Amino acid sequence: MFDLFDNAQRTQAYGNTLMITGLLLLLLGVCGGYVFHLRLPLLLQVLAHLQVIVGPTLIKIGYVMRINARQRLHLAY
């Protein structure tokens, strides 16, 4: 599993993907949990609120991966 992070360029790509995925989850969660909450059933509202928690977590993990990869590539943050 640790071979996955040996290549710094691949790690940077994974970090970018996690950041974009986290942003999309956050936006969908905010829309579902706060904008369209009157039109959604309770289960979907709960899932939307969970996305509001999971989205920023993925953004933070992706950002740390990206910083690590860029440091190994000797690039600016």
N, CA, C and O atoms as a CHARMM CRD file, in Angstrom:
* protein
*
  308
    1    1 MET  N      0.82000  -1.19300   0.00000 PROA 1      0.00000
    2    1 MET  CA     0.00000   0.00000   0.00000 PROA 1      0.00000
    3    1 MET  C      0.86200   1.25400   0.00000 PROA 1      0.00000
    4    1 MET  O      0.48300   2.26700  -0.58800 PROA 1      0.00000
    5    2 PHE  N      2.00800   1.19500   0.64800 PROA 2      0.00000
    6    2 PHE  CA     2.84900   2.37600   0.72200 PROA 2      0.00000
    7    2 PHE  C      3.54000   2.66600  -0.59900 PROA 2      0.00000
    8    2 PHE  O      4.06500   3.76300  -0.78900 PROA 2      0.00000
    9    3 ASP  N      3.55200   1.69900  -1.52500 PROA 3      0.00000
   10    3 ASP  CA     4.07700   1.96500  -2.85900 PROA 3      0.00000
   11    3 ASP  C      3.21000   2.97500  -3.59300 PROA 3      0.00000
   12    3 ASP  O      3.64900   3.59400  -4.56300 PROA 3      0.00000
   13    4 LEU  N      2.00100   3.13500  -3.13500 PROA 4      0.00000
   14    4 LEU  CA     1.06900   4.06800  -3.75900 PROA 4      0.00000
   15    4 LEU  C      1.56900   5.50100  -3.66800 PROA 4      0.00000
   16    4 LEU  O      1.29500   6.30600  -4.55800 PROA 4      0.00000
   17    5 PHE  N      2.30000   5.83300  -2.60500 PROA 5      0.00000
   18    5 PHE  CA     2.73900   7.20200  -2.37800 PROA 5      0.00000
   19    5 PHE  C      4.21600   7.42000  -2.69500 PROA 5      0.00000
   20    5 PHE  O      4.76000   8.47100  -2.35600 PROA 5      0.00000
   21    6 ASP  N      4.87700   6.46000  -3.33300 PROA 6      0.00000
   22    6 ASP  CA     6.28800   6.62700  -3.66400 PROA 6      0.00000
   23    6 ASP  C      6.49900   7.67300  -4.75200 PROA 6      0.00000
   24    6 ASP  O      7.46500   8.43400  -4.69700 PROA 6      0.00000
   25    7 ASN  N      5.62300   7.72000  -5.72300 PROA 7      0.00000
   26    7 ASN  CA     5.73400   8.67900  -6.81500 PROA 7      0.00000
   27    7 ASN  C      5.09700   9.99800  -6.38100 PROA 7      0.00000
   28    7 ASN  O      3.90100  10.04700  -6.09400 PROA 7      0.00000
   29    8 ALA  N      5.89100  11.06000  -6.33500 PROA 8      0.00000
   30    8 ALA  CA     5.39400  12.34900  -5.84300 PROA 8      0.00000
   31    8 ALA  C      4.36400  12.96400  -6.78600 PROA 8      0.00000
   32    8 ALA  O      3.41700  13.60700  -6.33300 PROA 8      0.00000
   33    9 GLN  N      4.53900  12.77400  -8.08300 PROA 9      0.00000
   34    9 GLN  CA     3.56300  13.33600  -9.02500 PROA 9      0.00000
   35    9 GLN  C      2.21200  12.64700  -8.89100 PROA 9      0.00000
   36    9 GLN  O      1.16700  13.29200  -8.97800 PROA 9      0.00000
   37   10 ARG  N      2.23800  11.34100  -8.68100 PROA 10     0.00000
   38   10 ARG  CA     0.98800  10.61000  -8.49500 PROA 10     0.00000
   39   10 ARG  C      0.32100  11.01400  -7.17900 PROA 10     0.00000
   40   10 ARG  O     -0.90200  11.13400  -7.10800 PROA 10     0.00000
   41   11 THR  N      1.12900  11.22300  -6.14300 PROA 11     0.00000
   42   11 THR  CA     0.58900  11.66400  -4.85900 PROA 11     0.00000
   43   11 THR  C     -0.05700  13.03500  -4.98800 PROA 11     0.00000
   44   11 THR  O     -1.10600  13.29000  -4.39700 PROA 11     0.00000
   45   12 GLN  N      0.56900  13.91500  -5.76100 PROA 12     0.00000
   46   12 GLN  CA    -0.01800  15.23500  -5.97500 PROA 12     0.00000
   47   12 GLN  C     -1.34000  15.11800  -6.73300 PROA 12     0.00000
   48   12 GLN  O     -2.29500  15.83000  -6.42100 PROA 12     0.00000
   49   13 ALA  N     -1.40300  14.24000  -7.71000 PROA 13     0.00000
   50   13 ALA  CA    -2.65100  14.04100  -8.44800 PROA 13     0.00000
   51   13 ALA  C     -3.74300  13.47600  -7.53900 PROA 13     0.00000
   52   13 ALA  O     -4.90000  13.88600  -7.63600 PROA 13     0.00000
   53   14 TYR  N     -3.38700  12.53600  -6.65600 PROA 14     0.00000
   54   14 TYR  CA    -4.36300  12.00100  -5.70300 PROA 14     0.00000
   55   14 TYR  C     -4.84900  13.08700  -4.75200 PROA 14     0.00000
   56   14 TYR  O     -6.03600  13.15900  -4.43500 PROA 14     0.00000
   57   15 GLY  N     -3.93200  13.92400  -4.30200 PROA 15     0.00000
   58   15 GLY  CA    -4.31100  15.02200  -3.41700 PROA 15     0.00000
   59   15 GLY  C     -5.25900  15.99600  -4.09400 PROA 15     0.00000
   60   15 GLY  O     -6.24100  16.43600  -3.49500 PROA 15     0.00000
   61   16 ASN  N     -4.96300  16.33400  -5.34800 PROA 16     0.00000
   62   16 ASN  CA    -5.85600  17.22500  -6.09300 PROA 16     0.00000
   63   16 ASN  C     -7.23300  16.59900  -6.27900 PROA 16     0.00000
   64   16 ASN  O     -8.25500  17.27500  -6.16300 PROA 16     0.00000
   65   17 THR  N     -7.24800  15.29900  -6.56900 PROA 17     0.00000
   66   17 THR  CA    -8.52300  14.60400  -6.74800 PROA 17     0.00000
   67   17 THR  C     -9.32600  14.58700  -5.45300 PROA 17     0.00000
   68   17 THR  O    -10.54100  14.78600  -5.46900 PROA 17     0.00000
   69   18 LEU  N     -8.65100  14.34900  -4.33700 PROA 18     0.00000
   70   18 LEU  CA    -9.34900  14.36100  -3.04600 PROA 18     0.00000
   71   18 LEU  C     -9.90300  15.74600  -2.72700 PROA 18     0.00000
   72   18 LEU  O    -11.00600  15.86700  -2.19500 PROA 18     0.00000
   73   19 MET  N     -9.15000  16.78000  -3.04600 PROA 19     0.00000
   74   19 MET  CA    -9.62000  18.13900  -2.77100 PROA 19     0.00000
   75   19 MET  C    -10.85100  18.47200  -3.61000 PROA 19     0.00000
   76   19 MET  O    -11.80100  19.06500  -3.10000 PROA 19     0.00000
   77   20 ILE  N    -10.84700  18.10100  -4.87900 PROA 20     0.00000
   78   20 ILE  CA   -12.00200  18.36700  -5.74600 PROA 20     0.00000
   79   20 ILE  C    -13.20400  17.54700  -5.29700 PROA 20     0.00000
   80   20 ILE  O    -14.32500  18.05500  -5.26000 PROA 20     0.00000
   81   21 THR  N    -12.97400  16.27400  -4.95500 PROA 21     0.00000
   82   21 THR  CA   -14.06300  15.42700  -4.47300 PROA 21     0.00000
   83   21 THR  C    -14.65600  15.97200  -3.18200 PROA 21     0.00000
   84   21 THR  O    -15.87500  15.99600  -3.01600 PROA 21     0.00000
   85   22 GLY  N    -13.79700  16.40800  -2.27000 PROA 22     0.00000
   86   22 GLY  CA   -14.27300  16.99100  -1.01700 PROA 22     0.00000
   87   22 GLY  C    -15.07700  18.25300  -1.23700 PROA 22     0.00000
   88   22 GLY  O    -16.08800  18.47500  -0.57000 PROA 22     0.00000
   89   23 LEU  N    -14.63200  19.08600  -2.17600 PROA 23     0.00000
   90   23 LEU  CA   -15.37400  20.31000  -2.47600 PROA 23     0.00000
   91   23 LEU  C    -16.74900  19.99200  -3.05500 PROA 23     0.00000
   92   23 LEU  O    -17.74100  20.62200  -2.68900 PROA 23     0.00000
   93   24 LEU  N    -16.80800  19.01800  -3.95700 PROA 24     0.00000
   94   24 LEU  CA   -18.10100  18.63000  -4.53000 PROA 24     0.00000
   95   24 LEU  C    -19.03600  18.05500  -3.46700 PROA 24     0.00000
   96   24 LEU  O    -20.22600  18.36800  -3.45100 PROA 24     0.00000
   97   25 LEU  N    -18.50100  17.21800  -2.58200 PROA 25     0.00000
   98   25 LEU  CA   -19.32900  16.67000  -1.50100 PROA 25     0.00000
   99   25 LEU  C    -19.82900  17.77300  -0.58100 PROA 25     0.00000
  100   25 LEU  O    -20.98400  17.75500  -0.15400 PROA 25     0.00000
  101   26 LEU  N    -18.97000  18.72500  -0.27800 PROA 26     0.00000
  102   26 LEU  CA   -19.37400  19.83400   0.58000 PROA 26     0.00000
  103   26 LEU  C    -20.47900  20.65700  -0.07000 PROA 26     0.00000
  104   26 LEU  O    -21.46300  20.99900   0.58600 PROA 26     0.00000
  105   27 LEU  N    -20.32600  20.97500  -1.34800 PROA 27     0.00000
  106   27 LEU  CA   -21.35100  21.76700  -2.03500 PROA 27     0.00000
  107   27 LEU  C    -22.67400  21.01500  -2.13400 PROA 27     0.00000
  108   27 LEU  O    -23.73900  21.59800  -1.93000 PROA 27     0.00000
  109   28 LEU  N    -22.60800  19.72200  -2.44700 PROA 28     0.00000
  110   28 LEU  CA   -23.83700  18.92700  -2.50000 PROA 28     0.00000
  111   28 LEU  C    -24.48400  18.81300  -1.12400 PROA 28     0.00000
  112   28 LEU  O    -25.70900  18.85500  -1.00400 PROA 28     0.00000
  113   29 GLY  N    -23.66600  18.67100  -0.09500 PROA 29     0.00000
  114   29 GLY  CA   -24.19900  18.58600   1.26300 PROA 29     0.00000
  115   29 GLY  C    -24.86500  19.87200   1.70400 PROA 29     0.00000
  116   29 GLY  O    -25.92200  19.83700   2.33400 PROA 29     0.00000
  117   30 VAL  N    -24.26500  21.00600   1.38300 PROA 30     0.00000
  118   30 VAL  CA   -24.86800  22.29400   1.74400 PROA 30     0.00000
  119   30 VAL  C    -26.17000  22.50000   0.98400 PROA 30     0.00000
  120   30 VAL  O    -27.16500  22.94700   1.55600 PROA 30     0.00000
  121   31 CYS  N    -26.16300  22.17500  -0.30500 PROA 31     0.00000
  122   31 CYS  CA   -27.40500  22.32300  -1.08400 PROA 31     0.00000
  123   31 CYS  C    -28.49900  21.40000  -0.55600 PROA 31     0.00000
  124   31 CYS  O    -29.64500  21.82100  -0.39500 PROA 31     0.00000
  125   32 GLY  N    -28.15200  20.15500  -0.29000 PROA 32     0.00000
  126   32 GLY  CA   -29.15400  19.20400   0.18300 PROA 32     0.00000
  127   32 GLY  C    -29.58400  19.43300   1.61500 PROA 32     0.00000
  128   32 GLY  O    -30.74600  19.21000   1.95700 PROA 32     0.00000
  129   33 GLY  N    -28.67400  19.87200   2.45000 PROA 33     0.00000
  130   33 GLY  CA   -28.98800  20.01700   3.86700 PROA 33     0.00000
  131   33 GLY  C    -29.58900  21.35200   4.24900 PROA 33     0.00000
  132   33 GLY  O    -30.29100  21.45400   5.25400 PROA 33     0.00000
  133   34 TYR  N    -29.31800  22.38900   3.45000 PROA 34     0.00000
  134   34 TYR  CA   -29.76200  23.72000   3.84600 PROA 34     0.00000
  135   34 TYR  C    -30.61200  24.43500   2.80200 PROA 34     0.00000
  136   34 TYR  O    -31.45900  25.25500   3.15800 PROA 34     0.00000
  137   35 VAL  N    -30.40200  24.14100   1.52500 PROA 35     0.00000
  138   35 VAL  CA   -31.15600  24.84500   0.48300 PROA 35     0.00000
  139   35 VAL  C    -32.44000  24.09600   0.13500 PROA 35     0.00000
  140   35 VAL  O    -33.51800  24.69000   0.09600 PROA 35     0.00000
  141   36 PHE  N    -32.32500  22.79900  -0.11400 PROA 36     0.00000
  142   36 PHE  CA   -33.47800  21.99800  -0.53000 PROA 36     0.00000
  143   36 PHE  C    -33.99000  21.09700   0.58800 PROA 36     0.00000
  144   36 PHE  O    -34.59800  20.06400   0.30600 PROA 36     0.00000
  145   37 HSD  N    -33.76100  21.45800   1.83900 PROA 37     0.00000
  146   37 HSD  CA   -34.10500  20.57800   2.95800 PROA 37     0.00000
  147   37 HSD  C    -35.60800  20.33400   3.08800 PROA 37     0.00000
  148   37 HSD  O    -36.01200  19.29500   3.61100 PROA 37     0.00000
  149   38 LEU  N    -36.43100  21.24900   2.63400 PROA 38     0.00000
  150   38 LEU  CA   -37.88300  21.04600   2.74800 PROA 38     0.00000
  151   38 LEU  C    -38.40800  20.05700   1.71800 PROA 38     0.00000
  152   38 LEU  O    -39.49100  19.49900   1.89500 PROA 38     0.00000
  153   39 ARG  N    -37.66400  19.83400   0.65500 PROA 39     0.00000
  154   39 ARG  CA   -38.11600  18.94500  -0.41400 PROA 39     0.00000
  155   39 ARG  C    -37.55600  17.52900  -0.30000 PROA 39     0.00000
  156   39 ARG  O    -37.98100  16.63300  -1.02900 PROA 39     0.00000
  157   40 LEU  N    -36.61000  17.32600   0.60700 PROA 40     0.00000
  158   40 LEU  CA   -35.94900  16.02400   0.71000 PROA 40     0.00000
  159   40 LEU  C    -36.48500  15.22500   1.88800 PROA 40     0.00000
  160   40 LEU  O    -36.85200  15.80000   2.91300 PROA 40     0.00000
  161   41 PRO  N    -36.53200  13.89100   1.75000 PROA 41     0.00000
  162   41 PRO  CA   -36.89600  13.06300   2.90600 PROA 41     0.00000
  163   41 PRO  C    -35.79500  13.11500   3.96900 PROA 41     0.00000
  164   41 PRO  O    -34.67600  13.55400   3.70600 PROA 41     0.00000
  165   42 LEU  N    -36.13400  12.66800   5.14700 PROA 42     0.00000
  166   42 LEU  CA   -35.23500  12.78800   6.29200 PROA 42     0.00000
  167   42 LEU  C    -33.90700  12.06100   6.06800 PROA 42     0.00000
  168   42 LEU  O    -32.85400  12.57700   6.44300 PROA 42     0.00000
  169   43 LEU  N    -33.94300  10.88400   5.46800 PROA 43     0.00000
  170   43 LEU  CA   -32.71400  10.12200   5.24300 PROA 43     0.00000
  171   43 LEU  C    -31.74800  10.89700   4.34900 PROA 43     0.00000
  172   43 LEU  O    -30.54800  10.93600   4.62100 PROA 43     0.00000
  173   44 LEU  N    -32.25800  11.50400   3.29700 PROA 44     0.00000
  174   44 LEU  CA   -31.39100  12.28800   2.41600 PROA 44     0.00000
  175   44 LEU  C    -30.86600  13.54200   3.10800 PROA 44     0.00000
  176   44 LEU  O    -29.75400  13.98600   2.82300 PROA 44     0.00000
  177   45 GLN  N    -31.64500  14.10700   4.00200 PROA 45     0.00000
  178   45 GLN  CA   -31.16300  15.25900   4.76600 PROA 45     0.00000
  179   45 GLN  C    -30.01700  14.85600   5.68800 PROA 45     0.00000
  180   45 GLN  O    -29.03400  15.58400   5.82500 PROA 45     0.00000
  181   46 VAL  N    -30.14800  13.69800   6.31300 PROA 46     0.00000
  182   46 VAL  CA   -29.08100  13.20400   7.18900 PROA 46     0.00000
  183   46 VAL  C    -27.81800  12.94100   6.37700 PROA 46     0.00000
  184   46 VAL  O    -26.72000  13.29900   6.80300 PROA 46     0.00000
  185   47 LEU  N    -27.96600  12.31900   5.21300 PROA 47     0.00000
  186   47 LEU  CA   -26.81200  12.06400   4.35300 PROA 47     0.00000
  187   47 LEU  C    -26.17700  13.36500   3.87400 PROA 47     0.00000
  188   47 LEU  O    -24.95400  13.45900   3.76700 PROA 47     0.00000
  189   48 ALA  N    -26.99800  14.36200   3.58800 PROA 48     0.00000
  190   48 ALA  CA   -26.46400  15.65800   3.16900 PROA 48     0.00000
  191   48 ALA  C    -25.66200  16.30400   4.28800 PROA 48     0.00000
  192   48 ALA  O    -24.60600  16.88600   4.03900 PROA 48     0.00000
  193   49 HSD  N    -26.14800  16.20800   5.50700 PROA 49     0.00000
  194   49 HSD  CA   -25.41200  16.77200   6.63600 PROA 49     0.00000
  195   49 HSD  C    -24.11500  15.99600   6.89300 PROA 49     0.00000
  196   49 HSD  O    -23.12100  16.58400   7.32000 PROA 49     0.00000
  197   50 LEU  N    -24.11500  14.70000   6.63900 PROA 50     0.00000
  198   50 LEU  CA   -22.87700  13.92900   6.75900 PROA 50     0.00000
  199   50 LEU  C    -21.86100  14.35800   5.70300 PROA 50     0.00000
  200   50 LEU  O    -20.65700  14.37200   5.95900 PROA 50     0.00000
  201   51 GLN  N    -22.35300  14.70500   4.52300 PROA 51     0.00000
  202   51 GLN  CA   -21.45300  15.18800   3.47800 PROA 51     0.00000
  203   51 GLN  C    -20.80300  16.50500   3.86600 PROA 51     0.00000
  204   51 GLN  O    -19.67800  16.78700   3.45500 PROA 51     0.00000
  205   52 VAL  N    -21.49900  17.31000   4.65200 PROA 52     0.00000
  206   52 VAL  CA   -20.92400  18.56900   5.12000 PROA 52     0.00000
  207   52 VAL  C    -19.74300  18.29100   6.05400 PROA 52     0.00000
  208   52 VAL  O    -18.84600  19.12600   6.17400 PROA 52     0.00000
  209   53 ILE  N    -19.73100  17.14500   6.70800 PROA 53     0.00000
  210   53 ILE  CA   -18.61300  16.76700   7.57100 PROA 53     0.00000
  211   53 ILE  C    -17.50600  16.08600   6.75900 PROA 53     0.00000
  212   53 ILE  O    -16.32600  16.38400   6.94600 PROA 53     0.00000
  213   54 VAL  N    -17.88100  15.18700   5.87400 PROA 54     0.00000
  214   54 VAL  CA   -16.90200  14.40800   5.12000 PROA 54     0.00000
  215   54 VAL  C    -16.18500  15.26900   4.07800 PROA 54     0.00000
  216   54 VAL  O    -14.99200  15.07800   3.84200 PROA 54     0.00000
  217   55 GLY  N    -16.88500  16.20000   3.46100 PROA 55     0.00000
  218   55 GLY  CA   -16.28900  17.04300   2.42200 PROA 55     0.00000
  219   55 GLY  C    -15.05900  17.80300   2.88100 PROA 55     0.00000
  220   55 GLY  O    -14.00200  17.66300   2.26500 PROA 55     0.00000
  221   56 PRO  N    -15.15000  18.60600   3.94200 PROA 56     0.00000
  222   56 PRO  CA   -13.95500  19.31900   4.41000 PROA 56     0.00000
  223   56 PRO  C    -12.83900  18.39100   4.89200 PROA 56     0.00000
  224   56 PRO  O    -11.66100  18.73500   4.79800 PROA 56     0.00000
  225   57 THR  N    -13.20700  17.21900   5.40500 PROA 57     0.00000
  226   57 THR  CA   -12.18300  16.26000   5.82200 PROA 57     0.00000
  227   57 THR  C    -11.36500  15.80000   4.62300 PROA 57     0.00000
  228   57 THR  O    -10.13900  15.71400   4.70200 PROA 57     0.00000
  229   58 LEU  N    -12.03600  15.50500   3.51500 PROA 58     0.00000
  230   58 LEU  CA   -11.31500  15.10400   2.30600 PROA 58     0.00000
  231   58 LEU  C    -10.47600  16.24900   1.75700 PROA 58     0.00000
  232   58 LEU  O     -9.37900  16.02400   1.24600 PROA 58     0.00000
  233   59 ILE  N    -10.98000  17.47200   1.85800 PROA 59     0.00000
  234   59 ILE  CA   -10.20200  18.63000   1.41000 PROA 59     0.00000
  235   59 ILE  C     -8.91200  18.73800   2.21500 PROA 59     0.00000
  236   59 ILE  O     -7.84700  18.98000   1.64800 PROA 59     0.00000
  237   60 LYS  N     -8.99900  18.56200   3.51700 PROA 60     0.00000
  238   60 LYS  CA    -7.81200  18.68200   4.37400 PROA 60     0.00000
  239   60 LYS  C     -6.81300  17.56300   4.10500 PROA 60     0.00000
  240   60 LYS  O     -5.60900  17.81200   4.04200 PROA 60     0.00000
  241   61 ILE  N     -7.29400  16.34200   3.94600 PROA 61     0.00000
  242   61 ILE  CA    -6.39000  15.22500   3.65900 PROA 61     0.00000
  243   61 ILE  C     -5.72800  15.42200   2.29800 PROA 61     0.00000
  244   61 ILE  O     -4.52700  15.19500   2.14900 PROA 61     0.00000
  245   62 GLY  N     -6.50400  15.84200   1.31400 PROA 62     0.00000
  246   62 GLY  CA    -5.94100  16.10500  -0.01100 PROA 62     0.00000
  247   62 GLY  C     -4.92000  17.22100   0.00100 PROA 62     0.00000
  248   62 GLY  O     -3.91800  17.15800  -0.71200 PROA 62     0.00000
  249   63 TYR  N     -5.16500  18.24500   0.80500 PROA 63     0.00000
  250   63 TYR  CA    -4.22800  19.36300   0.89200 PROA 63     0.00000
  251   63 TYR  C     -2.90700  18.92700   1.51800 PROA 63     0.00000
  252   63 TYR  O     -1.84000  19.33900   1.06300 PROA 63     0.00000
  253   64 VAL  N     -2.97000  18.10200   2.55200 PROA 64     0.00000
  254   64 VAL  CA    -1.74500  17.60000   3.17600 PROA 64     0.00000
  255   64 VAL  C     -0.97900  16.71000   2.19600 PROA 64     0.00000
  256   64 VAL  O      0.24800  16.78500   2.12800 PROA 64     0.00000
  257   65 MET  N     -1.68300  15.87600   1.44200 PROA 65     0.00000
  258   65 MET  CA    -1.02300  15.05000   0.43300 PROA 65     0.00000
  259   65 MET  C     -0.35500  15.92100  -0.62400 PROA 65     0.00000
  260   65 MET  O      0.76100  15.63500  -1.05900 PROA 65     0.00000
  261   66 ARG  N     -1.03400  16.97200  -1.02900 PROA 66     0.00000
  262   66 ARG  CA    -0.49900  17.87500  -2.05000 PROA 66     0.00000
  263   66 ARG  C      0.73900  18.60900  -1.53600 PROA 66     0.00000
  264   66 ARG  O      1.72300  18.73900  -2.26500 PROA 66     0.00000
  265   67 ILE  N      0.70400  19.08500  -0.30100 PROA 67     0.00000
  266   67 ILE  CA     1.86500  19.76000   0.28100 PROA 67     0.00000
  267   67 ILE  C      3.04900  18.79800   0.36500 PROA 67     0.00000
  268   67 ILE  O      4.17700  19.17200   0.04500 PROA 67     0.00000
  269   68 ASN  N      2.79900  17.57600   0.79100 PROA 68     0.00000
  270   68 ASN  CA     3.86400  16.58100   0.89200 PROA 68     0.00000
  271   68 ASN  C      4.48200  16.30300  -0.47500 PROA 68     0.00000
  272   68 ASN  O      5.70400  16.24100  -0.60400 PROA 68     0.00000
  273   69 ALA  N      3.64600  16.13700  -1.48500 PROA 69     0.00000
  274   69 ALA  CA     4.15300  15.83400  -2.82500 PROA 69     0.00000
  275   69 ALA  C      4.93900  17.01300  -3.39200 PROA 69     0.00000
  276   69 ALA  O      5.99900  16.82100  -3.98800 PROA 69     0.00000
  277   70 ARG  N      4.43500  18.21600  -3.21200 PROA 70     0.00000
  278   70 ARG  CA     5.13300  19.38900  -3.74900 PROA 70     0.00000
  279   70 ARG  C      6.45100  19.63500  -3.02200 PROA 70     0.00000
  280   70 ARG  O      7.39900  20.14300  -3.62000 PROA 70     0.00000
  281   71 GLN  N      6.52200  19.28500  -1.75600 PROA 71     0.00000
  282   71 GLN  CA     7.78000  19.41900  -1.03200 PROA 71     0.00000
  283   71 GLN  C      8.80000  18.40800  -1.55500 PROA 71     0.00000
  284   71 GLN  O      9.98400  18.72300  -1.67500 PROA 71     0.00000
  285   72 ARG  N      8.34500  17.20200  -1.86500 PROA 72     0.00000
  286   72 ARG  CA     9.25500  16.20000  -2.42300 PROA 72     0.00000
  287   72 ARG  C      9.69200  16.55200  -3.83400 PROA 72     0.00000
  288   72 ARG  O     10.78000  16.16400  -4.25900 PROA 72     0.00000
  289   73 LEU  N      8.84700  17.29300  -4.57800 PROA 73     0.00000
  290   73 LEU  CA     9.20400  17.73900  -5.92700 PROA 73     0.00000
  291   73 LEU  C      9.98800  19.05200  -5.91100 PROA 73     0.00000
  292   73 LEU  O     10.39800  19.54000  -6.96400 PROA 73     0.00000
  293   74 HSD  N     10.19600  19.62000  -4.73300 PROA 74     0.00000
  294   74 HSD  CA    10.90100  20.89600  -4.55400 PROA 74     0.00000
  295   74 HSD  C     10.19600  22.02600  -5.29700 PROA 74     0.00000
  296   74 HSD  O     10.83300  22.83800  -5.96900 PROA 74     0.00000
  297   75 LEU  N      8.87700  22.06500  -5.16500 PROA 75     0.00000
  298   75 LEU  CA     8.06700  23.13100  -5.75200 PROA 75     0.00000
  299   75 LEU  C      7.48800  23.98400  -4.63900 PROA 75     0.00000
  300   75 LEU  O      7.42600  23.56400  -3.48400 PROA 75     0.00000
  301   76 ALA  N      7.06500  25.18400  -5.00000 PROA 76     0.00000
  302   76 ALA  CA     6.41200  26.05300  -4.01300 PROA 76     0.00000
  303   76 ALA  C      5.01900  25.51400  -3.72000 PROA 76     0.00000
  304   76 ALA  O      4.44200  24.79300  -4.53300 PROA 76     0.00000
  305   77 TYR  N      4.48000  25.86900  -2.55200 PROA 77     0.00000
  306   77 TYR  CA     3.16400  25.38500  -2.16500 PROA 77     0.00000
  307   77 TYR  C      2.12200  26.12000  -2.93800 PROA 77     0.00000
  308   77 TYR  O      0.93000  25.86500  -2.76400 PROA 77     0.00000
